[in-house]
Amino acid sequence: MNAIRVHATGGLDALHLEEIDQPVPGPGQALVKVAYAGLNFIDIYQRLGQYKMPLPFTPGLEA
């Protein structure tokens, strides 16, 4: 599957489209197909490094 990933904080050049493995749901979990995801201010703060996230991460908490 394709995902936008952030490996280092920074500007728009920190966003990279990558092919990643599809996640496997654990017991009691479901895998939901998301066609589109919006970005919010928190995603921008994470990309800029103003809100610390473990790297790498995939923005789009509201999907």
Backbone as a printed PyTorch tensor [residue, N CA C, xyz], in Angstrom:
tensor([[[  0.8400,  -1.1740,   0.0000],
         [  0.0000,   0.0000,   0.0000],
         [  0.8840,   1.2360,   0.0000]],

        [[  0.3450,   2.3610,  -0.4380],
         [  1.0880,   3.6160,  -0.4650],
         [  0.7870,   4.4190,   0.7930]],

        [[  1.7840,   5.1300,   1.2730],
         [  1.6080,   5.9860,   2.4410],
         [  2.5810,   7.1530,   2.3520]],

        [[  2.1630,   8.2850,   2.8610],
         [  3.0720,   9.4150,   3.0420],
         [  3.7990,   9.1790,   4.3580]],

        [[  5.1160,   9.2240,   4.3370],
         [  5.9120,   8.9730,   5.5420],
         [  6.8320,  10.1580,   5.7980]],

        [[  7.1230,  10.3890,   7.0670],
         [  8.0510,  11.4320,   7.4950],
         [  9.1830,  10.7410,   8.2500]],

        [[ 10.4140,  10.8500,   7.7340],
         [ 11.5830,  10.2380,   8.3650],
         [ 12.4150,  11.2530,   9.1420]],

        [[ 12.2310,  12.5380,   8.8430],
         [ 12.9280,  13.6150,   9.5440],
         [ 12.0200,  14.8360,   9.5090]],

        [[ 12.0220,  15.6060,  10.5740],
         [ 11.1610,  16.7810,  10.6210],
         [ 11.6590,  17.8370,   9.6460]],

        [[ 10.7260,  18.6730,   9.1860],
         [ 11.0950,  19.7260,   8.2510],
         [  9.9010,  20.2320,   7.4830]],

        [[ 10.1840,  20.8550,   6.3540],
         [  9.1530,  21.4340,   5.5060],
         [  8.4570,  20.3750,   4.6710]],

        [[  7.8370,  20.8260,   3.5950],
         [  7.1050,  19.9050,   2.7270],
         [  8.0050,  18.8360,   2.1240]],

        [[  9.2950,  19.1220,   2.0060],
         [ 10.2250,  18.1360,   1.4560],
         [ 10.4360,  16.9510,   2.3990]],

        [[  9.9220,  17.0340,   3.6290],
         [ 10.0210,  15.9200,   4.5730],
         [  8.9820,  14.8400,   4.2930]],

        [[  7.9920,  15.1420,   3.4350],
         [  6.9380,  14.1810,   3.1040],
         [  7.3870,  13.3110,   1.9360]],

        [[  7.3100,  12.0020,   2.1090],
         [  7.7480,  11.0730,   1.0670],
         [  6.6770,  10.0190,   0.8380]],

        [[  6.2900,   9.8330,  -0.4210],
         [  5.3580,   8.7800,  -0.7880],
         [  6.1350,   7.4760,  -0.8770]],

        [[  5.6950,   6.4800,  -0.1130],
         [  6.4020,   5.2030,  -0.0620],
         [  5.4280,   4.0430,  -0.1820]],

        [[  5.9350,   2.9400,  -0.6590],
         [  5.2060,   1.6730,  -0.6460],
         [  5.5680,   0.9790,   0.6660]],

        [[  4.5630,   0.6800,   1.4890],
         [  4.8050,   0.0230,   2.7760],
         [  3.9540,  -1.2360,   2.8640]],

        [[  4.3220,  -2.1250,   3.7780],
         [  3.5450,  -3.3410,   3.9990],
         [  2.1820,  -2.9920,   4.5820]],

        [[  1.1830,  -3.7410,   4.1680],
         [ -0.1550,  -3.5480,   4.7270],
         [ -0.1500,  -4.0520,   6.1660]],

        [[ -0.6800,  -3.2660,   7.1060],
         [ -0.7030,  -3.7130,   8.5010],
         [ -1.5840,  -4.9540,   8.6700]],

        [[ -1.2340,  -5.7670,   9.6410],
         [ -2.0150,  -6.9610,   9.9520],
         [ -2.7150,  -6.7160,  11.2840]],

        [[ -4.0520,  -6.7580,  11.3020],
         [ -4.7580,  -6.5110,  12.5590],
         [ -4.5270,  -7.6370,  13.5610]],

        [[ -4.4600,  -7.2570,  14.8260],
         [ -4.3150,  -8.2290,  15.8950],
         [ -5.6730,  -8.7530,  16.3340]],

        [[ -5.6940,  -9.6040,  17.3350],
         [ -6.9550, -10.1400,  17.8440],
         [ -7.8820,  -9.0160,  18.3170]],

        [[ -9.1330,  -9.0790,  17.8960],
         [-10.1100,  -8.0680,  18.2920],
         [-10.0030,  -6.7670,  17.5230]],

        [[ -9.1240,  -6.6980,  16.5230],
         [ -8.9470,  -5.4940,  15.7170],
         [ -9.4790,  -5.7260,  14.3100]],

        [[ -9.7060,  -4.6390,  13.5880],
         [-10.1580,  -4.7080,  12.2010],
         [ -9.2690,  -3.8120,  11.3520]],

        [[ -9.0680,  -4.1890,  10.1140],
         [ -8.3210,  -3.3770,   9.1610],
         [ -9.3350,  -2.6260,   8.3060]],

        [[ -9.2580,  -1.3050,   8.3000],
         [-10.2000,  -0.4610,   7.5760],
         [ -9.4780,   0.1520,   6.3800]],

        [[-10.0600,   0.0100,   5.1920],
         [ -9.4750,   0.5980,   3.9920],
         [ -9.8070,   2.0870,   3.9680]],

        [[ -8.7850,   2.9190,   3.8710],
         [ -8.9510,   4.3710,   3.8320],
         [ -8.5310,   4.8480,   2.4480]],

        [[ -9.4530,   5.4640,   1.7300],
         [ -9.1460,   5.9750,   0.3970],
         [ -8.5230,   7.3630,   0.4720]],

        [[ -8.9900,   8.1770,   1.3980],
         [ -8.4990,   9.5460,   1.5610],
         [ -8.4110,   9.8610,   3.0470]],

        [[ -7.4590,  10.6870,   3.4160],
         [ -7.3280,  11.1270,   4.8030],
         [ -6.9970,  12.6080,   4.8050]],

        [[ -7.6490,  13.3380,   5.6580],
         [ -7.3660,  14.7640,   5.7880],
         [ -6.2230,  14.9990,   6.7560]],

        [[ -5.5650,  16.1140,   6.5900],
         [ -4.5190,  16.5170,   7.5240],
         [ -5.0100,  17.7110,   8.3180]],

        [[ -4.6200,  17.7690,   9.5610],
         [ -5.0130,  18.8430,  10.4490],
         [ -3.7500,  19.5500,  10.9400]],

        [[ -3.9340,  20.5890,  11.7430],
         [ -2.7810,  21.3430,  12.2360],
         [ -1.8190,  20.4660,  13.0270]],

        [[ -2.3220,  19.4830,  13.7750],
         [ -1.4230,  18.6310,  14.5540],
         [ -0.4610,  17.8770,  13.6440]],

        [[ -0.9370,  17.4780,  12.4590],
         [ -0.0630,  16.7860,  11.5060],
         [  1.0520,  17.7110,  11.0200]],

        [[  0.7340,  18.9700,  10.8230],
         [  1.7410,  19.9530,  10.4070],
         [  2.7470,  20.1770,  11.5280]],

        [[  2.2630,  20.3030,  12.7630],
         [  3.1600,  20.4850,  13.9090],
         [  4.0870,  19.2800,  14.0700]],

        [[  3.5600,  18.0800,  13.8460],
         [  4.3940,  16.8780,  13.9360],
         [  5.4720,  16.8990,  12.8580]],

        [[  5.0900,  17.2380,  11.6350],
         [  6.0600,  17.2750,  10.5380],
         [  7.1530,  18.3010,  10.8020]],

        [[  6.7770,  19.4400,  11.3740],
         [  7.7470,  20.4950,  11.6630],
         [  8.6060,  20.1950,  12.8860]],

        [[  8.2020,  19.2010,  13.6920],
         [  8.9440,  18.8710,  14.9010],
         [  8.4870,  19.6450,  16.1170]],

        [[  7.4080,  20.4190,  16.0010],
         [  6.8890,  21.1870,  17.1370],
         [  6.1290,  20.2940,  18.1130]],

        [[  5.6210,  19.1790,  17.6300],
         [  4.9750,  18.1630,  18.4540],
         [  5.7320,  16.8780,  18.1590]],

        [[  6.4970,  16.4040,  19.1180],
         [  7.4250,  15.2910,  18.8840],
         [  6.6950,  13.9780,  18.6220]],

        [[  7.1600,  13.2910,  17.5850],
         [  6.6600,  11.9700,  17.2180],
         [  7.8560,  11.0550,  16.9920]],

        [[  7.7180,   9.7690,  17.3230],
         [  8.7890,   8.8360,  16.9600],
         [  8.8840,   8.7540,  15.4350]],

        [[ 10.0920,   8.7990,  14.9280],
         [ 10.3270,   8.7400,  13.4850],
         [ 10.6550,   7.3240,  13.0640]],

        [[ 10.2470,   6.8980,  11.8950],
         [  9.3640,   7.5870,  10.9610],
         [  7.9120,   7.4650,  11.4130]],

        [[  7.0570,   8.3410,  10.8690],
         [  5.6300,   8.2560,  11.1600],
         [  4.8270,   8.5950,   9.9180]],

        [[  3.5700,   8.1990,   9.9460],
         [  2.6270,   8.4770,   8.8690],
         [  1.6300,   9.5050,   9.3720]],

        [[  1.6080,  10.7170,   8.8000],
         [  0.6360,  11.7150,   9.2500],
         [ -0.7820,  11.3260,   8.8310]],

        [[ -1.7490,  11.9270,   9.4860],
         [ -3.1530,  11.6720,   9.1560],
         [ -3.8910,  11.0110,  10.2920]],

        [[ -3.8410,  11.6060,  11.4730],
         [ -4.4660,  11.0110,  12.6530],
         [ -5.9820,  10.9480,  12.5570]],

        [[ -6.5820,  11.7230,  11.6630],
         [ -8.0390,  11.7780,  11.5970],
         [ -8.6200,  10.8560,  10.5310]],

        [[ -7.8480,   9.9160,  10.0550],
         [ -8.3600,   8.9730,   9.0450],
         [ -9.2250,   7.9290,   9.7150]]])
